[in-house]
Amino acid sequence: CLVMEGEFYDTDGLRQELADRGFPCSGGDAQLALRMYEAFGEAFAARLNGAFAIAIRDLRQQRLVVINDRLGQHPVYYARIGDGVLFGSGVRALLADSALPRSVDRVAMAELLTFDHALHDRTLLTAVRLLPQASVLICAEGQFDIKPYWHLRYACPVAFRPEAEYVDRLVELLRQAV
């Protein structure tokens, strides 16, 4: 079972690769994400390009897998409640559960007043955290694990080239982006 918010970009190559592996996908992005998970497991996240948040309930492996995009454009907030987990696209969604502790995180409050936002994974509630961008949260058998699947890497310095090569590369990148 999959719940998804957002979208993927440049999916034609992924769809062809899935078809070649015996996982045809003719539906939308949610079906594509589910097929990718079936084909590659949690490692499928690194192959996706887009802005999204995905939650997959894997009944075969008895686990919940929650993934967000590389830049965290679709935030995922989560809280551990006993052996379970609450998650949603906003803290207000988690507040619907009366079991969620309501104690204020004083450090996050100070960060908010100082920097105009809480830092790292903090929120104004001590029990609620923000899933770091480009992360996979896995809940299985009472265990709780968060793993990054991608890191921002700064480009290496580029050797000087003729202006025409830069223009050609710019046009190529613009076509890819649009």
C-alpha positions, -999 to 999 in steps of 0.1 A, spaced: 0 0 0 14 34 -9 4 70 0 22 98 -20 22 135 -22 42 152 -51 55 143 -85 84 128 -103 103 142 -133 118 124 -163 101 90 -157 103 75 -192 137 59 -185 125 45 -152 93 31 -168 114 14 -195 138 0 -170 109 -14 -149 94 -30 -180 127 -46 -189 128 -61 -154 93 -75 -156 75 -47 -137 54 -29 -163 40 4 -151 14 23 -172 -1 43 -143 8 75 -126 36 85 -103 22 66 -73 21 33 -92 56 40 -105 69 45 -70 53 12 -59 67 -7 -88 102 9 -82 100 -3 -45 90 -38 -57 119 -39 -81 147 -22 -60 135 -22 -24 142 10 -3 172 18 -26 146 29 -53 145 64 -36 180 73 -50 167 67 -85 138 92 -82 140 128 -94 112 151 -82 94 167 -52 76 141 -31 69 124 1 60 86 0 48 62 27 48 25 18 32 -2 41 51 -34 31 30 -63 44 54 -89 31 83 -76 52 60 -62 79 74 -27 78 66 9 70 89 29 47 87 67 46 107 86 20 110 123 11 126 140 -18 163 152 -20 156 188 -9 128 181 15 103 201 -6 75 179 8 82 178 45 75 147 66 70 151 104 70 120 126 67 109 162 73 76 179 44 65 200 53 32 218 62 7 191 44 27 165 50 59 145 28 88 135 37 107 104 22 135 83 29 165 61 24 188 90 26 187 128 -12 195 130 -19 161 114 0 144 143 -19 163 169 -50 145 159 -37 116 180 -44 123 217 -15 99 226 11 124 212 29 143 240 24 180 238 55 192 257 73 222 241 109 219 229 125 249 245 156 247 224 135 247 192 115 277 206 148 296 211 160 286 176 127 298 162 130 332 179 166 335 170 168 322 134 131 324 123 130 285 121 139 255 142 172 239 132 179 204 119 151 180 127 136 199 157 100 211 159 82 230 186 71 197 202 98 175 218 80 143 205 78 154 169 107 155 145 112 165 109 125 138 86 158 151 71 157 156 34 167 127 12 160 102 39 143 68 44 125 61 76 120 24 83 97 11 111 97 -27 116 91 -48 146 94 -19 170 127 -8 155 131 26 141 158 36 116 165 67 95 190 64 66 201 91 41 199 79 5 216 110 -11 240 138 -1 244 171 -18 278 172 -35 294 203 -47 308 202 -82 345 200 -86 362 230 -102 358 228 -139 387 235 -163 383 265 -186 366 257 -219 356 277 -250 324 297 -246 305 276 -271 309 245 -250 294 263 -220 265 275 -241 259 239 -254 259 225 -219 235 253 -207 211 245 -235 213 208 -227 206 214 -190 177 237 -197 161 212 -220 165 185 -193 150 208 -167 121 219 -188 
